[in-house]
Amino acid sequence: MVIIALLITGWYWYDNKEEPLYGKGAVPTSADNTPPGIIHNIPVPDAVAAARSIVAEKERVDEGVVIVMSAYEREWPNACLGLEAKDEMCAQVITPGFEVIVQVSTTGERFTYRTNDTGSMLREE
């Protein structure tokens, strides 16, 4: 019985391509193209959504195929998120943010980003 329900739900999701499950004004989630109720279909902070957007743009794919594998709150040792370049000056302040790992579902490629708490500063590890 459960298997039949999952198959029907999966078929509806697969067949319902008229409109994406995400769009303008939608709350970004960790994997927008997954069926509702799946563990990866949960709201994410703006900083995590920013990392998804950067990867989608960089890889020239839709944000819906960029899946958030993990997002951990972190405190970075400086304003450069602990990833300062040679000869780069960084404010020596504790900077709250996230360590975000995303994967492009079409290629399997993974990316790790560090962000500040708002997502206005992102650096790839």
N, C-alpha and C positions, 0 to 999 in steps of 0.2 A: 504494500500500500504506500509506504513512504517512498520507495523507489519510483513508483508511478508518478507521485506528486512532484518529486524532484525532476523527473524527465519532462513533465508537462511545464513546470516552471522554467526549466532550462530552455526548452523549445520556444516558449513564449518570449523569453529574453533574447534568444538568438534570432528569432523571426521578426521581432519588433525593432526594426532598424530605422523607422521613420524619424525618430527624434532621439538624440542621445540622452542618457540618464543624468547628464549634467548640462549646465548651460549658464547663461547670464543670470546672475542673482542667486544661483545655487550655492549651497554651502560646500566648499571643497571637501572631498573625502579621500581616504587613502587609496582607493581604486574605484574610480567613478563608473566604470563599465561593468562592475560585478552586480549580480542580482541583489535586490534588497535583502537584508538580513545576513548576508555573508560577513564574516569577521573583518574582512578588508574594507568593507563599505561603512567606515565610521568617520565622523567629522575630524578634521585635523586643524591645528593652529595655523595662522597666516604664515608663519615662518616656514613651516613644513610644506605648505602649499606653494610657497615661493621656490623652494628647492625643486619641486615637481615641475613647475613652470619653466625654470631654467633648463632642466634636462630635456623637457619636451622641445623647447626652442633649439637647443644645441643639437639634438638628434633629429630634428625636423619631423617629429611625430605628434600626434594628438595627445593632450594631457591624459586622456582616458586610458592610454596604454602604459603610462608610467605609474607603477605601483609602489607605494611606500612600504618597504620591507620592515623598517624600524625607525623610530624617532625617539631619542632619549634627551631629556633635559640635561644640560651641562652648564658648568660655569667655566668659561674660558679665561686663561690667565692674563689676557690683554685685549685691547680693542681690535686687534688683528686676528682674533679667535685662535690664538696660539699657532698661527700659520704665517708669521711675518716673513717677508722676503728679505734677502740680503740687502743691507743698507736701508731698510724701511723703518721708519719711526712709528711706533705704536704707543698709544696711551696705556700706561701701566695701571689698568683698572680691571677688576673682576667683571667680566661681561657675561651675563646670563644668556642662554640660547639653547640650541638643539644640535645634536649630531643626527643627521638624517641619511639613511641608506635607501635609495630608490632603485628599481629595476625596470628596464624597458621590456615589457612582456613579449614584444615581437622579436627581439634579438637576444634577450637574456642578459644583456649587459647591465652591470651594476655600477652605481656612482655613490660616493660618500661625500656629503657636504656638511660644513659647519655653518651655523647661522647665529645671528644675535636673536634676541627674543621677539623682535618684530618682523624679521625677515628682510630688513633693509640692507643687511650686510651678509653676503654668502661667500664662502670660499670652498673650493673643491680640495679634498685631501689628496 
